[in-house]
Amino acid sequence: MTTPTPIAALLRSPGLSILARGLLTLPYWWSGLSKIADLHGALAEAAHFGLRPAWLTVVATVLVQLGGSAAVIFGRATWLAAGALAVFTAIATLIAHPFWIVSDPMERFHALNTFLEHIGLIGGFMLVAILVQKEPAQ
């Protein structure tokens, strides 16, 4: 099936690509900004998950979230930034969403869905790295 001309033009639009990358990274740059705005809460969250030293975890997290997001959005070393966000997501998902230890069936169902959504984000970062690599040099 051939893509209709207006849709094809939209899909080739650099603006749509930037918007899509901004939306994909939204949870990360929002979280990074939120951690900066509520440093006490960010430190408490890291301590809750047993991540020590908490301050180092928060600093590294914010750097990956904000730096990786900016690089993905603006297409700078996208393969590296997307890879960093994907690895971060994999580690954070294993730490924060261990559905396999949840005994209540309804809670396990929700934890599994959240886990799978995060795996989907990893796939999104893989696609972004592939697609940005295929974009013509600017």
Secondary structure, DSSP 8 states (H G I E B T S, - for coil): ----HHHHHHHH-HHHHHHHHHHHHHHHHHHHHHHHHTHHHHHHHHHHTT-SSHHHHHHHHHIIIIIHHHHHHHTSSHHHHHHHHHHHHHHHHHHH--GGG--SHHHHHHHHHHHHHHHHHHHHHHHHHHHHHHS---
